[in-house]
Amino acid sequence: PDVYRKFWHPYSEGYEDGIKQGTPSDHLESIEEKTREFEIQKIQFQDQKREYRKLLRNEARFMKIKEDIEQSVSSLNEYQPYVYEDLSSDDINDKEGLVLLSDWHMGMEVDNTFNKFNKEIFNQRVRKVVEKTIEYGKKNNISTLHVANLGDMISGTLHVSTRDQSNEDLIEQITYVAEVLSNCLSEFAKHFKQVKYYNVIGNHARILPNKNDVGLKENFEYLIPWYLEARLKDFDNIDMVSDEDGMIMANIMGEEIVFVHGNFDRADSCVKNISQMTGNVPDHIFMGHIHHHVEKENGHTTVIVNGSLIGVDDHTVQKRLYAKPSQKFIVFDKEEGLESTYHIKLHKIK
């Protein structure tokens, strides 16, 4: 009504003046401070709510991917099962083998002056790694084969150049490389009495490109051992170990081993850092990540860096880095420890 509108404006001004003149300044400051605290808490709550929703989205995405992969594995097990053959015997060998698999970068296509890489070449190089592993294992009379996946098995979406070169989306990459690994392990299980598989995540398969936006667990490579366990569930001679914090500690023929990807470690400083963290000085640290063959002795510990399956891509060319594609097979002896290393060269496939 008109009667109320006429007095409302002067009333409001008088009320504000009364508050300012009638309220002690220290009380006003207290009110303003409480207001600021409330606004800060409001913003913090909004941030927490946003982070929680992002966590739920990521969890829902993982669950959907698992459901899709589970259906795929179930179908594969029906029409293309892997058949387990029991190789158990009473023979005890004095040697064990270790094949290092890392930086396969499935999904990338490279065609530059120094290297060519695509799905066909990927399959050829994996085939050679399997054949050479079996050949060297038989040559050294090995009954137990350790298989260390050191991460970055897919291209992912980490670098802009990587995204440009990727010809398959991330889920297809994970599914394909997991099936290739299943085939590798089933092949090894036919030739070696015991196969022990270790799965360490890399950095190319994290959910988001920016490492500050995701936690350590938010990585699609954690789906690989889950896929392998479902695909190879009938193989009694395959044991699997998956990392919890980007690191696996193991023992091979009495030698203390640490497996890492290498994105959190450097070959020249990892011995001190890992020893301090674990409270134990390992005999060997195995890593990948830098796509370059390195063997460095650092006191009691030898650091061994595996090569890559892909070789030189556009990202490494831009940084003026070069390394031939390769993987490694290592023989451990009961008396000698690490006895020999085989360099499986992959740049020339006949």
C-alpha positions in Angstrom: 0.0 0.0 0.0 1.0 3.6 -0.6 1.1 4.4 3.0 4.0 2.0 3.7 6.0 2.9 0.6 6.1 6.6 1.6 7.9 6.0 5.0 10.1 3.0 4.0 12.9 4.9 2.3 13.6 7.4 5.1 13.0 4.7 7.7 15.8 2.6 6.0 18.2 5.5 6.0 17.5 6.3 9.6 17.9 2.6 10.6 21.3 2.4 9.0 22.4 5.7 10.6 21.1 4.4 14.0 23.1 1.2 13.6 26.3 3.1 12.8 25.9 5.7 15.5 24.4 3.6 18.2 26.6 0.5 17.9 30.2 0.5 19.4 32.9 0.3 16.7 34.4 -2.8 18.3 31.0 -4.5 18.1 30.8 -3.6 14.4 34.2 -5.0 13.8 33.2 -8.2 15.5 30.1 -8.5 13.3 32.2 -7.8 10.1 34.7 -10.5 11.2 32.0 -13.0 11.8 30.6 -12.2 8.4 34.0 -12.8 6.8 34.4 -16.1 8.6 31.0 -17.1 7.4 31.8 -16.3 3.8 35.1 -18.2 4.0 33.3 -21.3 5.4 30.7 -20.9 2.7 33.4 -20.9 0.0 35.2 -23.8 1.6 32.0 -25.8 1.7 31.4 -25.1 -2.0 34.9 -26.3 -2.8 34.5 -29.5 -0.8 31.2 -30.1 -2.4 32.7 -29.6 -5.9 35.6 -31.9 -5.1 33.3 -34.5 -3.7 31.1 -34.4 -6.9 34.2 -34.8 -9.0 35.2 -37.8 -7.0 31.8 -39.3 -7.5 31.9 -38.6 -11.2 35.3 -40.4 -11.4 34.1 -43.3 -9.4 31.0 -43.6 -11.5 33.1 -43.5 -14.6 35.3 -46.3 -13.3 32.3 -48.5 -12.4 30.8 -48.0 -15.9 34.2 -49.0 -17.5 34.5 -52.0 -15.3 31.0 -53.1 -16.3 31.8 -52.7 -20.0 35.1 -54.6 -19.6 33.4 -57.3 -17.6 31.0 -58.0 -20.4 33.8 -58.0 -22.9 35.9 -60.5 -20.8 32.8 -62.7 -20.3 32.2 -62.8 -24.1 35.9 -63.5 -24.8 36.1 -66.3 -22.3 33.2 -68.0 -24.1 34.4 -68.0 -27.7 38.2 -67.5 -27.2 39.2 -69.1 -23.9 42.8 -69.5 -22.8 43.5 -73.2 -22.0 45.7 -74.0 -19.0 48.2 -76.8 -19.2 49.7 -78.1 -16.0 53.5 -78.1 -16.1 54.1 -79.0 -12.5 57.1 -81.1 -11.7 59.5 -81.8 -8.9 62.4 -80.2 -10.7 64.0 -77.3 -8.7 66.1 -74.9 -10.9 68.8 -72.6 -9.6 67.8 -69.8 -12.0 64.8 -67.6 -12.5 64.0 -65.1 -15.2 62.6 -61.5 -15.2 61.2 -59.8 -18.3 60.7 -56.0 -18.1 57.7 -54.6 -20.0 57.3 -50.8 -20.0 56.3 -47.8 -22.1 54.4 -49.7 -24.8 52.2 -46.6 -25.5 49.5 -48.6 -27.3 47.3 -46.3 -29.4 49.9 -44.0 -30.8 50.9 -43.7 -34.4 54.4 -42.3 -35.2 55.9 -41.7 -38.6 58.9 -39.4 -38.5 62.5 -39.4 -39.7 63.7 -41.6 -36.9 60.9 -44.1 -36.2 57.6 -45.6 -37.4 55.1 -47.0 -35.0 51.5 -48.1 -35.4 49.2 -51.0 -34.3 50.7 -53.5 -36.7 54.3 -52.7 -35.6 53.1 -52.7 -31.9 51.9 -56.3 -32.4 55.1 -57.3 -34.2 57.3 -56.0 -31.4 55.2 -57.6 -28.6 55.5 -60.9 -30.5 59.3 -60.6 -30.6 59.4 -59.8 -26.9 57.4 -63.0 -26.1 59.5 -65.1 -28.5 62.8 -63.9 -27.1 61.6 -64.3 -23.5 60.7 -67.9 -24.1 64.0 -68.5 -26.0 66.2 -67.0 -23.3 64.2 -68.7 -20.6 64.7 -72.1 -22.2 68.3 -71.4 -22.9 68.9 -70.7 -19.1 66.7 -73.6 -18.0 64.3 -71.3 -16.1 61.2 -72.7 -14.5 59.9 -69.5 -12.8 59.4 -66.4 -14.9 58.8 -63.0 -13.3 56.9 -60.5 -15.6 57.2 -56.8 -14.5 54.8 -54.4 -16.1 56.4 -51.0 -15.3 53.6 -48.8 -16.7 52.7 -46.5 -19.5 51.2 -49.4 -21.5 48.8 -47.0 -23.3 49.2 -43.7 -24.9 46.6 -41.9 -22.8 46.0 -38.2 -23.1 49.0 -36.7 -21.2 50.7 -34.5 -23.8 49.0 -32.5 -26.6 51.3 -34.3 -29.1 50.2 -37.6 -27.6 46.5 -36.7 -28.0 47.1 -35.7 -31.6 48.9 -39.0 -32.3 46.4 -41.2 -30.5 44.2 -43.2 -33.0 42.1 -44.9 -30.3 40.3 -43.6 -27.3 41.6 -44.4 -23.8 39.2 -47.2 -23.0 39.9 -49.0 -26.3 43.6 -48.7 -25.5 43.3 -50.2 -22.1 41.1 -53.1 -23.3 43.4 -53.9 -26.2 46.6 -53.8 -24.2 45.1 -55.9 -21.4 44.0 -58.5 -23.9 47.6 -58.5 -25.4 49.0 -58.9 -21.9 46.6 -61.8 -21.3 47.9 -63.5 -24.4 51.5 -62.9 -23.4 51.0 -64.4 -19.9 49.0 -67.4 -21.2 51.9 -68.1 -23.7 54.5 -67.8 -20.9 52.3 -70.2 -18.7 52.7 -72.8 -21.4 56.5 -72.8 -21.2 57.3 -72.0 -17.6 56.2 -73.8 -14.5 55.4 -70.6 -12.6 54.7 -67.1 -13.8 54.6 -64.1 -11.4 53.1 -60.9 -12.8 53.7 -57.5 -11.2 51.7 -54.4 -12.3 53.0 -50.9 -11.7 51.0 -47.9 -13.0 52.5 -45.3 -15.2 51.6 -41.6 -15.7 50.0 -41.7 -19.2 46.8 -43.4 -18.1 45.7 -41.0 -15.4 42.2 -39.8 -15.7 43.1 -36.1 -16.3 46.3 -34.7 -18.0 47.1 -32.4 -15.1 48.7 -34.5 -12.3 47.6 -31.9 -9.7 43.9 -32.6 -10.5 44.0 -36.3 -9.8 45.1 -38.7 -7.0 47.5 -41.6 -7.4 44.7 -44.1 -7.5 42.9 -42.3 -10.4 44.6 -44.2 -13.1 43.1 -46.4 -15.8 46.1 -48.9 -15.6 44.6 -50.2 -12.4 42.0 -51.8 -14.6 44.7 -54.0 -16.3 45.3 -56.5 -13.4 41.5 -56.7 -12.8 41.0 -57.6 -16.5 43.9 -60.2 -16.4 42.5 -61.9 -13.3 39.1 -62.3 -15.0 40.6 -63.4 -18.3 43.2 -65.9 -16.8 41.2 -67.1 -13.8 41.7 -70.8 -14.8 45.6 -70.5 -14.8 46.8 -72.0 -11.5 50.5 -71.2 -12.3 50.0 -67.4 -12.7 50.3 -65.2 -9.6 49.6 -61.5 -9.8 50.7 -58.5 -7.7 49.4 -55.0 -8.2 51.0 -51.9 -6.7 49.2 -49.8 -4.0 51.3 -46.7 -4.2 53.2 -46.8 -7.5 55.8 -49.2 -6.1 56.2 -53.0 -5.6 58.8 -54.7 -3.4 59.7 -58.2 -4.3 62.3 -60.9 -3.8 63.9 -62.9 -6.6 66.4 -65.6 -5.7 67.2 -63.8 -2.5 67.7 -60.5 -4.2 65.7 -57.5 -2.8 63.8 -55.8 -5.7 61.8 -52.6 -6.1 59.7 -52.0 -9.2 58.6 -48.4 -10.0 57.5 -46.6 -13.2 60.0 -43.8 -12.8 57.9 -40.6 -13.0 58.4 -40.1 -9.3 62.0 -41.2 -9.3 65.3 -40.4 -11.0 68.0 -43.0 -11.8 70.7 -40.9 -10.1 68.7 -40.2 -6.8 66.1 -42.9 -6.4 68.3 -45.2 -4.3 68.5 -42.8 -1.4 64.9 -41.7 -1.6 63.5 -45.3 -1.9 65.8 -46.6 0.8 64.7 -43.9 3.2 61.0 -44.5 2.4 61.1 -48.3 2.7 63.7 -48.5 5.5 65.5 -51.1 3.4 68.4 -50.9 0.9 67.3 -52.9 -2.2 69.7 -54.8 -4.4 68.0 -53.6 -7.6 65.6 -50.9 -8.6 63.8 -51.5 -12.0 62.1 -48.6 -13.7 61.0 -47.3 -17.1 59.5 -43.9 -18.1 62.5 -42.3 -19.8 62.5 -44.7 -22.8 66.2 -45.1 -22.5 68.4 -48.0 -21.6 70.4 -47.3 -18.4 72.2 -49.4 -15.8 73.7 -47.5 -13.0 75.4 -48.9 -9.9 74.9 -46.8 -6.8 76.6 -48.4 -3.8 74.8 -51.5 -2.8 72.0 -50.9 -5.3 71.9 -51.2 -9.1 69.4 -49.1 -10.9 68.2 -50.7 -14.2 66.0 -48.6 -16.6 64.1 -50.4 -19.3 63.7 -49.2 -22.8 60.4 -48.6 -24.5 58.3 -50.5 -27.1 57.5 -47.3 -29.1 60.9 -45.7 -29.5 61.1 -42.1 -30.7 57.8 -40.2 -30.9 57.2 -36.5 -31.8 57.4 -35.5 -28.2 60.9 -36.9 -27.7 62.0 -35.5 -31.1 61.0 -32.0 -30.0 63.1 -32.5 -26.9 66.0 -33.8 -29.0 66.0 -37.2 -27.3 66.7 -40.5 -29.0 66.6 -44.1 -27.9 66.0 -47.3 -29.8 62.9 -49.4 -28.9 63.9 -52.3 -26.6 62.8 -54.4 -23.6 64.9 -56.5 -21.2 65.2 -60.1 -20.0 67.2 -60.7 -16.9 68.5 -64.0 -15.4 68.9 -64.4 -11.7 71.1 -67.2 -10.3 70.8 -68.7 -6.8 74.5 -68.2 -6.1 75.4 -65.1 -8.2 72.3 -63.0 -7.9 71.7 -61.0 -11.1 73.7 -63.0 -13.5 73.0 -61.6 -17.0 70.9 -59.1 -18.9 69.5 -59.6 -22.4 68.8 -56.5 -24.4 65.8 -57.3 -26.7 66.2 -54.9 -29.6 63.0 -54.1 -31.4 63.9 -51.4 -34.0 64.5 -54.1 -36.7 61.6 -56.5 -37.1 62.0 -59.0 -40.0 
